[in-house]
Amino acid sequence: APARITSPVPGQSLTVLTLNTWHGHGDVERMERYLATAPADVIVLSEFDASKYALLESLKGVYPHQVECTSEPPCSLAILSRLPFEASGAAHIAAGTPAFVWARLDAAHRGPTTIIGTHLYRPSSNPWRHELQMKELVQFIRRIDGPLVLAGSLNTSPWSQSFRALRIAGLVPAGILMPSWPAWPIVLPQVALDHIFVSQDLAVAAAG
């Protein structure tokens, strides 16, 4: 789901793409071909485990600025960027979960925008764990100053309480009714569970 986001810096925008690489997807070459030509400044990868680590090296020519946490399970996330970072890292929000990766873009290029990638537990497996992780995520977001982009596998449908919690926290979804694709075990697109949210000092110019 790529989204073109208007920066607070006049005349500048940022294109962010989030991709769930799915632990069961083994066609790394296909992912590489797609990402190498994707019209994105920043890519957030979720469900990105060590089996796909070679993808990072092969894309360094296009996305030289990278941060990932594949060596620290259950954190399976990465951020790739054409734009330089002022700072970046990986951590846990609270109580060991959920894990996240983050990068603050060089202010000279797109304004001091913070990108956060995360992956929340599926509510269908454990709704209480998902609710706790969302609560921790919302509290964490509220402590971040300046423009913010949150992206990844949030396992949150557009009409869920979790989705509303992010909106109440001041975030705006890049798109609401875009389905996740491909889906499993059904080959048709299903409910949107992977999302891009932006803080209110950013504006979404286009999403798809």
TORPA-4810 file (N, C-alpha, C, O; in nm, 3 decimals):
<nodes>
NODE_1_0.084_-0.118_0.000_0.000_0.000_0.000_0.088_0.124_0.000_0.130_0.168_0.107_A
NODE_2_0.117_0.181_-0.116_0.197_0.303_-0.119_0.113_0.426_-0.089_-0.004_0.433_-0.127_P
NODE_3_0.172_0.522_-0.021_0.103_0.647_0.008_0.198_0.763_-0.014_0.311_0.761_0.035_A
NODE_4_0.153_0.865_-0.088_0.233_0.987_-0.107_0.187_1.088_-0.005_0.069_1.125_0.001_R
NODE_5_0.282_1.132_0.078_0.251_1.215_0.194_0.315_1.352_0.177_0.433_1.362_0.145_I
NODE_6_0.235_1.456_0.198_0.287_1.592_0.188_0.358_1.630_0.316_0.302_1.617_0.425_T
NODE_7_0.481_1.677_0.303_0.564_1.714_0.417_0.530_1.854_0.466_0.476_1.934_0.390_S
NODE_8_0.562_1.886_0.593_0.547_2.023_0.641_0.639_2.120_0.568_0.614_2.241_0.566_P
NODE_9_0.747_2.067_0.508_0.837_2.152_0.431_0.769_2.186_0.299_0.735_2.095_0.224_V
NODE_10_0.746_2.314_0.268_0.673_2.353_0.147_0.731_2.290_0.021_0.853_2.291_-0.001_P
NODE_11_0.642_2.236_-0.063_0.685_2.182_-0.191_0.747_2.045_-0.186_0.794_1.996_-0.289_G
NODE_12_0.748_1.981_-0.070_0.810_1.849_-0.059_0.708_1.743_-0.020_0.613_1.771_0.054_Q
NODE_13_0.728_1.622_-0.071_0.641_1.510_-0.035_0.727_1.386_-0.016_0.844_1.382_-0.053_S
NODE_14_0.665_1.284_0.041_0.733_1.160_0.075_0.642_1.045_0.036_0.525_1.044_0.072_L
NODE_15_0.696_0.947_-0.037_0.617_0.829_-0.073_0.662_0.711_0.012_0.778_0.670_0.009_T
NODE_16_0.567_0.656_0.088_0.594_0.545_0.179_0.519_0.422_0.130_0.401_0.431_0.096_V
NODE_17_0.586_0.308_0.126_0.525_0.182_0.085_0.538_0.084_0.200_0.647_0.071_0.258_L
NODE_18_0.430_0.016_0.235_0.439_-0.092_0.333_0.409_-0.223_0.264_0.314_-0.233_0.185_T
NODE_19_0.489_-0.324_0.293_0.473_-0.455_0.230_0.487_-0.564_0.335_0.588_-0.571_0.405_L
NODE_20_0.385_-0.648_0.346_0.391_-0.766_0.431_0.454_-0.878_0.349_0.390_-0.932_0.259_N
NODE_21_0.578_-0.913_0.380_0.648_-1.013_0.299_0.604_-1.155_0.333_0.641_-1.249_0.263_T
NODE_22_0.528_-1.173_0.439_0.467_-1.299_0.481_0.571_-1.409_0.499_0.648_-1.440_0.408_W
NODE_23_0.571_-1.466_0.619_0.670_-1.569_0.653_0.665_-1.689_0.558_0.767_-1.754_0.537_H
NODE_24_0.548_-1.718_0.501_0.536_-1.835_0.415_0.570_-1.808_0.269_0.563_-1.900_0.187_G
NODE_25_0.607_-1.685_0.236_0.635_-1.649_0.096_0.785_-1.666_0.069_0.867_-1.598_0.129_H
NODE_26_0.819_-1.758_-0.022_0.959_-1.789_-0.043_1.020_-1.728_-0.168_1.140_-1.746_-0.192_G
NODE_27_0.942_-1.655_-0.249_0.992_-1.602_-0.375_1.059_-1.466_-0.352_1.002_-1.361_-0.381_D
NODE_28_1.182_-1.471_-0.299_1.254_-1.349_-0.264_1.292_-1.271_-0.390_1.292_-1.148_-0.387_V
NODE_29_1.323_-1.339_-0.498_1.361_-1.271_-0.622_1.246_-1.186_-0.676_1.268_-1.077_-0.727_E
NODE_30_1.124_-1.237_-0.663_1.008_-1.160_-0.709_0.991_-1.033_-0.624_0.961_-0.926_-0.677_R
NODE_31_1.010_-1.046_-0.493_1.004_-0.929_-0.405_1.110_-0.827_-0.444_1.083_-0.706_-0.448_M
NODE_32_1.231_-0.875_-0.472_1.341_-0.785_-0.508_1.309_-0.708_-0.635_1.332_-0.587_-0.641_E
NODE_33_1.255_-0.776_-0.736_1.222_-0.709_-0.861_1.117_-0.601_-0.837_1.125_-0.491_-0.893_R
NODE_34_1.019_-0.632_-0.756_0.913_-0.535_-0.729_0.966_-0.415_-0.651_0.942_-0.301_-0.690_Y
NODE_35_1.038_-0.440_-0.543_1.084_-0.331_-0.457_1.188_-0.244_-0.526_1.192_-0.123_-0.503_L
NODE_36_1.271_-0.304_-0.611_1.376_-0.228_-0.679_1.318_-0.123_-0.773_1.383_-0.022_-0.801_A
NODE_37_1.197_-0.145_-0.821_1.135_-0.051_-0.915_1.014_0.021_-0.854_0.946_0.098_-0.922_T
NODE_38_0.988_-0.003_-0.725_0.873_0.060_-0.661_0.893_0.211_-0.651_1.005_0.256_-0.623_A
NODE_39_0.789_0.289_-0.673_0.801_0.435_-0.666_0.793_0.484_-0.522_0.702_0.558_-0.486_P
NODE_40_0.890_0.443_-0.440_0.885_0.475_-0.297_1.015_0.540_-0.251_1.123_0.506_-0.298_A
NODE_41_1.002_0.635_-0.159_1.118_0.690_-0.091_1.156_0.603_0.028_1.274_0.585_0.058_D
NODE_42_1.054_0.550_0.096_1.073_0.468_0.216_0.986_0.345_0.205_0.869_0.354_0.165_V
NODE_43_1.041_0.228_0.242_0.966_0.103_0.243_0.969_0.046_0.384_1.075_0.037_0.446_I
NODE_44_0.851_0.007_0.434_0.842_-0.062_0.563_0.802_-0.207_0.535_0.697_-0.233_0.476_V
NODE_45_0.886_-0.300_0.577_0.861_-0.442_0.556_0.822_-0.506_0.688_0.888_-0.487_0.790_L
NODE_46_0.713_-0.583_0.687_0.672_-0.660_0.805_0.673_-0.808_0.772_0.675_-0.847_0.655_S
NODE_47_0.670_-0.891_0.877_0.690_-1.035_0.862_0.815_-1.062_0.779_0.816_-1.150_0.693_E
NODE_48_0.917_-0.986_0.806_1.043_-0.995_0.731_1.145_-1.067_0.819_1.208_-1.006_0.905_F
NODE_49_1.161_-1.199_0.796_1.247_-1.277_0.883_1.384_-1.298_0.820_1.412_-1.252_0.710_D
NODE_50_1.470_-1.370_0.893_1.608_-1.388_0.852_1.621_-1.461_0.718_1.723_-1.446_0.650_A
NODE_51_1.520_-1.539_0.679_1.527_-1.612_0.551_1.527_-1.518_0.431_1.564_-1.558_0.321_S
NODE_52_1.486_-1.393_0.452_1.483_-1.295_0.343_1.590_-1.188_0.359_1.586_-1.085_0.291_K
NODE_53_1.684_-1.210_0.449_1.782_-1.108_0.481_1.864_-1.065_0.360_1.904_-0.949_0.349_Y
NODE_54_1.890_-1.158_0.268_1.970_-1.126_0.148_1.905_-1.015_0.066_1.973_-0.946_-0.010_A
NODE_55_1.775_-0.998_0.081_1.703_-0.894_0.008_1.756_-0.755_0.044_1.763_-0.666_-0.042_L
NODE_56_1.793_-0.736_0.170_1.844_-0.606_0.213_1.973_-0.570_0.139_1.988_-0.457_0.092_L
NODE_57_2.062_-0.665_0.129_2.191_-0.639_0.062_2.170_-0.613_-0.085_2.234_-0.525_-0.142_E
NODE_58_2.080_-0.689_-0.148_2.059_-0.673_-0.292_1.993_-0.539_-0.326_2.004_-0.492_-0.439_S
NODE_59_1.923_-0.479_-0.229_1.854_-0.352_-0.254_1.932_-0.230_-0.204_1.883_-0.117_-0.213_L
NODE_60_2.052_-0.252_-0.153_2.127_-0.140_-0.096_2.163_-0.035_-0.200_2.179_0.083_-0.166_K
NODE_61_2.177_-0.074_-0.325_2.207_0.023_-0.428_2.093_0.120_-0.451_2.115_0.235_-0.488_G
NODE_62_1.969_0.073_-0.429_1.850_0.156_-0.448_1.808_0.221_-0.316_1.772_0.339_-0.312_V
NODE_63_1.813_0.142_-0.209_1.774_0.189_-0.076_1.894_0.174_0.018_1.901_0.077_0.093_Y
NODE_64_1.988_0.268_0.014_2.113_0.252_0.090_2.098_0.268_0.241_2.185_0.225_0.316_P
NODE_65_1.990_0.329_0.286_1.972_0.355_0.428_1.871_0.254_0.483_1.755_0.251_0.440_H
NODE_66_1.915_0.171_0.578_1.834_0.058_0.622_1.845_0.039_0.773_1.948_0.068_0.834_Q
NODE_67_1.737_-0.010_0.831_1.738_-0.053_0.971_1.646_-0.175_0.981_1.539_-0.176_0.920_V
NODE_68_1.688_-0.276_1.056_1.609_-0.398_1.066_1.632_-0.463_1.203_1.722_-0.424_1.277_E
NODE_69_1.551_-0.563_1.233_1.564_-0.630_1.363_1.544_-0.781_1.349_1.494_-0.845_1.441_C
NODE_70_1.582_-0.837_1.234_1.558_-0.980_1.210_1.639_-1.069_1.303_1.605_-1.186_1.322_T
NODE_71_1.747_-1.016_1.361_1.830_-1.096_1.451_1.774_-1.101_1.592_1.832_-1.166_1.680_S
NODE_72_1.661_-1.033_1.616_1.602_-1.027_1.750_1.455_-1.069_1.745_1.366_-0.986_1.761_E
NODE_73_1.429_-1.201_1.724_1.290_-1.247_1.721_1.220_-1.211_1.853_1.285_-1.213_1.957_P
NODE_74_1.090_-1.179_1.852_0.998_-1.191_1.739_0.992_-1.067_1.650_0.896_-1.051_1.575_P
NODE_75_1.090_-0.979_1.657_1.089_-0.860_1.573_1.127_-0.897_1.430_1.241_-0.935_1.405_C
NODE_76_1.034_-0.888_1.338_1.058_-0.925_1.199_1.018_-0.807_1.110_0.918_-0.813_1.037_S
NODE_77_1.097_-0.701_1.118_1.064_-0.575_1.053_1.188_-0.512_0.993_1.300_-0.541_1.034_L
NODE_78_1.167_-0.425_0.894_1.278_-0.350_0.835_1.224_-0.222_0.772_1.110_-0.216_0.727_A
NODE_79_1.309_-0.119_0.770_1.280_0.004_0.699_1.394_0.027_0.600_1.511_0.025_0.638_I
NODE_80_1.360_0.048_0.473_1.456_0.077_0.368_1.426_0.217_0.315_1.309_0.254_0.300_L
NODE_81_1.530_0.294_0.287_1.506_0.432_0.246_1.607_0.479_0.143_1.725_0.447_0.149_S
NODE_82_1.557_0.556_0.047_1.646_0.628_-0.045_1.704_0.751_0.023_1.808_0.802_-0.018_R
NODE_83_1.636_0.799_0.127_1.674_0.922_0.195_1.755_0.891_0.321_1.729_0.790_0.386_L
NODE_84_1.851_0.974_0.355_1.934_0.948_0.472_1.858_0.962_0.603_1.760_1.036_0.612_P
NODE_85_1.905_0.890_0.705_1.849_0.897_0.839_1.932_0.992_0.926_2.054_0.998_0.913_F
NODE_86_1.864_1.064_1.012_1.934_1.133_1.121_1.965_1.034_1.232_2.068_1.043_1.298_E
NODE_87_1.874_0.939_1.251_1.891_0.836_1.354_1.796_0.722_1.321_1.699_0.741_1.248_A
NODE_88_1.824_0.604_1.375_1.737_0.489_1.351_1.766_0.383_1.457_1.866_0.391_1.529_S
NODE_89_1.676_0.284_1.467_1.698_0.178_1.563_1.582_0.082_1.569_1.488_0.090_1.489_G
NODE_90_1.588_-0.009_1.664_1.483_-0.108_1.688_1.470_-0.127_1.838_1.569_-0.118_1.911_A
NODE_91_1.348_-0.154_1.883_1.326_-0.167_2.027_1.191_-0.234_2.051_1.121_-0.272_1.956_A
NODE_92_1.155_-0.247_2.179_1.023_-0.293_2.219_0.951_-0.177_2.285_1.012_-0.098_2.357_H
NODE_93_0.822_-0.166_2.261_0.746_-0.053_2.313_0.727_-0.064_2.464_0.751_0.032_2.537_I
NODE_94_0.685_-0.181_2.510_0.666_-0.200_2.653_0.649_-0.349_2.681_0.601_-0.424_2.597_A
NODE_95_0.690_-0.389_2.798_0.671_-0.528_2.844_0.719_-0.631_2.742_0.665_-0.741_2.734_A
NODE_96_0.820_-0.595_2.665_0.875_-0.688_2.568_0.805_-0.691_2.434_0.862_-0.742_2.337_G
NODE_97_0.683_-0.638_2.424_0.609_-0.638_2.298_0.523_-0.514_2.291_0.491_-0.458_2.395_T
NODE_98_0.483_-0.468_2.173_0.531_-0.517_2.044_0.666_-0.456_2.007_0.703_-0.350_2.057_P
NODE_99_0.736_-0.524_1.921_0.863_-0.473_1.871_0.837_-0.372_1.760_0.730_-0.372_1.698_A
NODE_100_0.936_-0.286_1.736_0.921_-0.190_1.627_1.059_-0.149_1.576_1.158_-0.161_1.647_F
NODE_101_1.062_-0.101_1.452_1.180_-0.035_1.398_1.144_0.111_1.373_1.027_0.143_1.350_V
NODE_102_1.242_0.198_1.377_1.213_0.340_1.359_1.329_0.408_1.288_1.444_0.364_1.295_W
NODE_103_1.297_0.517_1.222_1.399_0.599_1.157_1.348_0.742_1.153_1.231_0.767_1.125_A
NODE_104_1.436_0.836_1.181_1.403_0.978_1.166_1.478_1.030_1.046_1.601_1.026_1.042_R
NODE_105_1.402_1.078_0.948_1.463_1.123_0.824_1.542_1.251_0.845_1.509_1.333_0.931_L
NODE_106_1.646_1.266_0.767_1.728_1.387_0.771_1.640_1.507_0.743_1.577_1.515_0.637_D
NODE_107_1.636_1.601_0.835_1.547_1.717_0.824_1.573_1.799_0.699_1.482_1.865_0.647_A
NODE_108_1.697_1.797_0.649_1.730_1.877_0.531_1.663_1.822_0.406_1.651_1.894_0.306_A
NODE_109_1.619_1.696_0.409_1.561_1.635_0.290_1.408_1.637_0.289_1.349_1.671_0.186_H
NODE_110_1.342_1.603_0.400_1.197_1.597_0.402_1.137_1.651_0.531_1.022_1.618_0.563_R
NODE_111_1.208_1.729_0.605_1.157_1.769_0.734_1.187_1.659_0.836_1.218_1.546_0.796_G
NODE_112_1.178_1.687_0.965_1.216_1.590_1.068_1.109_1.483_1.091_1.053_1.474_1.201_P
NODE_113_1.081_1.403_0.989_0.973_1.304_0.997_1.023_1.173_1.056_1.128_1.123_1.017_T
NODE_114_0.946_1.117_1.151_0.978_0.988_1.211_0.893_0.879_1.145_0.772_0.894_1.133_T
NODE_115_0.958_0.771_1.103_0.889_0.655_1.045_0.895_0.541_1.147_1.003_0.511_1.199_I
NODE_116_0.782_0.480_1.175_0.778_0.365_1.267_0.712_0.248_1.195_0.605_0.262_1.135_I
NODE_117_0.778_0.133_1.200_0.721_0.010_1.147_0.698_-0.088_1.261_0.786_-0.109_1.344_G
NODE_118_0.579_-0.149_1.264_0.552_-0.245_1.371_0.457_-0.354_1.321_0.401_-0.345_1.212_T
NODE_119_0.441_-0.456_1.404_0.356_-0.571_1.370_0.287_-0.615_1.498_0.351_-0.662_1.592_H
NODE_120_0.155_-0.598_1.501_0.078_-0.633_1.620_0.024_-0.775_1.611_0.003_-0.829_1.502_L
NODE_121_0.003_-0.834_1.728_-0.048_-0.971_1.735_-0.190_-0.979_1.681_-0.268_-0.885_1.696_Y
NODE_122_-0.224_-1.090_1.618_-0.357_-1.108_1.558_-0.465_-1.119_1.665_-0.454_-1.202_1.755_R
NODE_123_-0.569_-1.037_1.658_-0.676_-1.048_1.757_-0.752_-1.180_1.746_-0.810_-1.226_1.844_P
NODE_124_-0.751_-1.242_1.628_-0.821_-1.371_1.613_-0.753_-1.481_1.693_-0.818_-1.580_1.728_S
NODE_125_-0.623_-1.465_1.723_-0.552_-1.565_1.803_-0.559_-1.534_1.951_-0.577_-1.622_2.035_S
NODE_126_-0.544_-1.404_1.983_-0.547_-1.363_2.124_-0.591_-1.217_2.130_-0.507_-1.127_2.124_N
NODE_127_-0.722_-1.192_2.142_-0.771_-1.053_2.140_-0.718_-0.970_2.256_-0.699_-0.849_2.240_P
NODE_128_-0.693_-1.030_2.370_-0.644_-0.955_2.486_-0.500_-0.909_2.463_-0.464_-0.798_2.500_W
NODE_129_-0.420_-0.996_2.404_-0.282_-0.957_2.373_-0.279_-0.845_2.269_-0.200_-0.751_2.280_R
NODE_130_-0.363_-0.857_2.168_-0.371_-0.752_2.066_-0.413_-0.619_2.129_-0.354_-0.515_2.099_H
NODE_131_-0.513_-0.623_2.214_-0.562_-0.500_2.278_-0.452_-0.437_2.363_-0.436_-0.315_2.363_E
NODE_132_-0.377_-0.519_2.437_-0.269_-0.467_2.519_-0.161_-0.402_2.433_-0.112_-0.294_2.465_L
NODE_133_-0.125_-0.469_2.323_-0.023_-0.414_2.234_-0.070_-0.283_2.172_0.009_-0.189_2.159_Q
NODE_134_-0.197_-0.275_2.134_-0.247_-0.151_2.076_-0.246_-0.039_2.180_-0.211_0.075_2.148_M
NODE_135_-0.282_-0.070_2.302_-0.279_0.029_2.409_-0.138_0.081_2.430_-0.117_0.202_2.445_K
NODE_136_-0.039_-0.009_2.430_0.101_0.030_2.446_0.147_0.115_2.328_0.220_0.213_2.346_E
NODE_137_0.105_0.077_2.208_0.143_0.151_2.088_0.087_0.293_2.091_0.159_0.388_2.060_L
NODE_138_-0.039_0.308_2.129_-0.101_0.441_2.135_-0.031_0.528_2.237_-0.005_0.646_2.211_V
NODE_139_0.001_0.473_2.354_0.071_0.550_2.456_0.209_0.592_2.407_0.253_0.704_2.433_Q
NODE_140_0.274_0.505_2.336_0.407_0.533_2.281_0.401_0.645_2.177_0.484_0.736_2.178_F
NODE_141_0.304_0.637_2.088_0.289_0.736_1.981_0.268_0.876_2.039_0.321_0.974_1.987_I
NODE_142_0.191_0.883_2.144_0.159_1.013_2.204_0.282_1.083_2.262_0.278_1.203_2.289_R
NODE_143_0.390_1.008_2.282_0.512_1.069_2.337_0.608_1.117_2.228_0.713_1.173_2.259_R
NODE_144_0.573_1.097_2.103_0.662_1.134_1.992_0.625_1.272_1.940_0.509_1.296_1.904_I
NODE_145_0.721_1.360_1.935_0.698_1.495_1.885_0.725_1.501_1.734_0.810_1.428_1.683_D
NODE_146_0.653_1.587_1.665_0.679_1.612_1.524_0.606_1.518_1.432_0.536_1.428_1.478_G
NODE_147_0.621_1.538_1.301_0.554_1.455_1.200_0.589_1.307_1.215_0.705_1.272_1.238_P
NODE_148_0.488_1.222_1.201_0.505_1.078_1.226_0.431_0.997_1.120_0.318_1.031_1.083_L
NODE_149_0.495_0.891_1.073_0.430_0.793_0.985_0.439_0.658_1.054_0.548_0.612_1.087_V
NODE_150_0.325_0.592_1.075_0.317_0.458_1.133_0.273_0.363_1.024_0.172_0.388_0.957_L
NODE_151_0.346_0.254_1.005_0.312_0.160_0.898_0.344_0.017_0.941_0.428_-0.006_1.027_A
NODE_152_0.275_-0.078_0.879_0.306_-0.217_0.903_0.183_-0.303_0.916_0.072_-0.262_0.883_G
NODE_153_0.206_-0.424_0.964_0.098_-0.521_0.982_0.034_-0.498_1.118_0.076_-0.557_1.218_S
NODE_154_-0.066_-0.412_1.121_-0.131_-0.376_1.247_-0.241_-0.475_1.286_-0.295_-0.468_1.396_L
NODE_155_-0.275_-0.568_1.195_-0.379_-0.667_1.221_-0.504_-0.600_1.279_-0.562_-0.644_1.378_N
NODE_156_-0.543_-0.491_1.212_-0.652_-0.407_1.260_-0.744_-0.372_1.144_-0.699_-0.314_1.045_T
NODE_157_-0.871_-0.406_1.153_-0.965_-0.373_1.046_-1.014_-0.229_1.062_-1.011_-0.176_1.173_S
NODE_158_-1.058_-0.166_0.953_-1.097_-0.024_0.959_-1.214_0.006_1.052_-1.233_0.121_1.089_P
NODE_159_-1.293_-0.094_1.089_-1.408_-0.068_1.177_-1.386_-0.122_1.319_-1.480_-0.132_1.397_W
NODE_160_-1.261_-0.156_1.352_-1.232_-0.213_1.483_-1.207_-0.105_1.588_-1.182_0.011_1.556_S
NODE_161_-1.214_-0.145_1.713_-1.184_-0.055_1.824_-1.038_-0.011_1.817_-1.007_0.104_1.850_Q
NODE_162_-0.949_-0.100_1.776_-0.807_-0.066_1.766_-0.784_0.044_1.663_-0.706_0.136_1.685_S
NODE_163_-0.853_0.033_1.549_-0.841_0.136_1.445_-0.887_0.271_1.499_-0.822_0.373_1.476_F
NODE_164_-0.998_0.270_1.572_-1.048_0.394_1.631_-0.950_0.451_1.733_-0.935_0.572_1.745_R
NODE_165_-0.883_0.363_1.806_-0.787_0.408_1.908_-0.673_0.486_1.844_-0.626_0.585_1.901_A
NODE_166_-0.628_0.443_1.727_-0.522_0.516_1.657_-0.571_0.651_1.609_-0.497_0.749_1.612_L
NODE_167_-0.696_0.658_1.566_-0.752_0.785_1.521_-0.771_0.881_1.639_-0.746_1.001_1.626_R
NODE_168_-0.814_0.828_1.751_-0.830_0.910_1.871_-0.694_0.963_1.917_-0.684_1.073_1.972_I
NODE_169_-0.588_0.885_1.893_-0.453_0.927_1.929_-0.400_1.036_1.836_-0.289_1.087_1.857_A
NODE_170_-0.477_1.072_1.734_-0.438_1.182_1.646_-0.380_1.140_1.514_-0.327_1.224_1.440_G
NODE_171_-0.388_1.011_1.481_-0.336_0.963_1.353_-0.448_0.954_1.249_-0.564_0.930_1.282_L
NODE_172_-0.410_0.973_1.124_-0.505_0.970_1.012_-0.464_0.857_0.918_-0.348_0.850_0.878_V
NODE_173_-0.557_0.767_0.882_-0.521_0.659_0.790_-0.501_0.710_0.648_-0.573_0.798_0.602_P
NODE_174_-0.401_0.653_0.580_-0.379_0.690_0.440_-0.494_0.643_0.352_-0.528_0.710_0.254_A
NODE_175_-0.553_0.531_0.386_-0.668_0.477_0.314_-0.741_0.383_0.406_-0.681_0.328_0.498_G
NODE_176_-0.871_0.364_0.383_-0.951_0.285_0.476_-0.995_0.151_0.418_-0.986_0.049_0.485_I
NODE_177_-1.042_0.151_0.294_-1.108_0.032_0.240_-1.020_-0.047_0.145_-1.071_-0.131_0.070_L
NODE_178_-0.889_-0.023_0.146_-0.800_-0.099_0.057_-0.775_-0.238_0.115_-0.724_-0.250_0.227_M
NODE_179_-0.810_-0.344_0.042_-0.793_-0.480_0.096_-0.648_-0.525_0.093_-0.568_-0.477_0.013_P
NODE_180_-0.615_-0.619_0.182_-0.483_-0.681_0.180_-0.480_-0.784_0.067_-0.577_-0.857_0.046_S
NODE_181_-0.369_-0.789_-0.005_-0.356_-0.880_-0.121_-0.211_-0.918_-0.138_-0.125_-0.831_-0.122_W
NODE_182_-0.176_-1.044_-0.170_-0.269_-1.157_-0.174_-0.304_-1.204_-0.033_-0.235_-1.172_0.063_P
NODE_183_-0.411_-1.279_-0.022_-0.456_-1.326_0.107_-0.444_-1.479_0.114_-0.432_-1.546_0.011_A
NODE_184_-0.448_-1.532_0.233_-0.435_-1.676_0.253_-0.530_-1.719_0.363_-0.540_-1.648_0.464_W
NODE_185_-0.600_-1.832_0.350_-0.589_-1.932_0.244_-0.676_-1.903_0.122_-0.674_-1.980_0.026_P
NODE_186_-0.752_-1.793_0.124_-0.836_-1.758_0.010_-0.755_-1.672_-0.085_-0.683_-1.582_-0.041_I
NODE_187_-0.764_-1.697_-0.215_-0.681_-1.625_-0.312_-0.737_-1.488_-0.346_-0.673_-1.412_-0.419_V
NODE_188_-0.855_-1.455_-0.294_-0.913_-1.324_-0.319_-0.869_-1.225_-0.211_-0.836_-1.267_-0.100_L
NODE_189_-0.867_-1.095_-0.241_-0.828_-0.997_-0.140_-0.926_-0.998_-0.023_-1.045_-1.020_-0.041_P
NODE_190_-0.873_-0.974_0.096_-0.954_-0.975_0.216_-0.948_-0.840_0.286_-0.900_-0.742_0.229_Q
NODE_191_-0.997_-0.836_0.408_-1.005_-0.712_0.486_-0.866_-0.651_0.503_-0.768_-0.722_0.526_V
NODE_192_-0.860_-0.519_0.492_-0.732_-0.448_0.510_-0.684_-0.463_0.654_-0.753_-0.421_0.747_A
NODE_193_-0.567_-0.521_0.671_-0.507_-0.540_0.803_-0.372_-0.468_0.815_-0.325_-0.441_0.925_L
NODE_194_-0.312_-0.436_0.702_-0.185_-0.364_0.698_-0.215_-0.220_0.659_-0.290_-0.195_0.565_D
NODE_195_-0.158_-0.125_0.733_-0.199_0.014_0.715_-0.082_0.111_0.720_0.027_0.078_0.767_H
NODE_196_-0.108_0.231_0.670_-0.022_0.347_0.689_-0.106_0.455_0.756_-0.213_0.491_0.707_I
NODE_197_-0.057_0.506_0.869_-0.119_0.619_0.938_-0.020_0.734_0.940_0.101_0.712_0.943_F
NODE_198_-0.071_0.857_0.941_0.015_0.974_0.951_-0.039_1.067_1.060_-0.158_1.067_1.090_V
NODE_199_0.051_1.144_1.118_0.009_1.243_1.217_-0.060_1.359_1.145_-0.048_1.374_1.024_S
NODE_200_-0.131_1.440_1.222_-0.215_1.543_1.162_-0.137_1.660_1.102_-0.195_1.743_1.032_Q
NODE_201_-0.008_1.667_1.129_0.072_1.771_1.065_0.125_1.727_0.929_0.199_1.801_0.864_D
NODE_202_0.086_1.608_0.885_0.112_1.560_0.750_-0.020_1.544_0.676_-0.126_1.534_0.739_L
NODE_203_-0.016_1.543_0.544_-0.137_1.524_0.465_-0.112_1.415_0.361_-0.005_1.409_0.301_A
NODE_204_-0.211_1.329_0.340_-0.200_1.223_0.241_-0.248_1.277_0.107_-0.366_1.311_0.092_V
NODE_205_-0.156_1.284_0.010_-0.192_1.334_-0.122_-0.250_1.226_-0.211_-0.333_1.254_-0.297_A
NODE_206_-0.208_1.101_-0.191_-0.260_0.989_-0.271_-0.226_0.859_-0.200_-0.127_0.851_-0.127_A
NODE_207_-0.308_0.758_-0.221_-0.282_0.626_-0.161_-0.341_0.519_-0.251_-0.439_0.543_-0.322_A
NODE_208_-0.280_0.400_-0.248_-0.331_0.291_-0.330_-0.274_0.159_-0.289_-0.306_0.057_-0.348_G
</nodes>
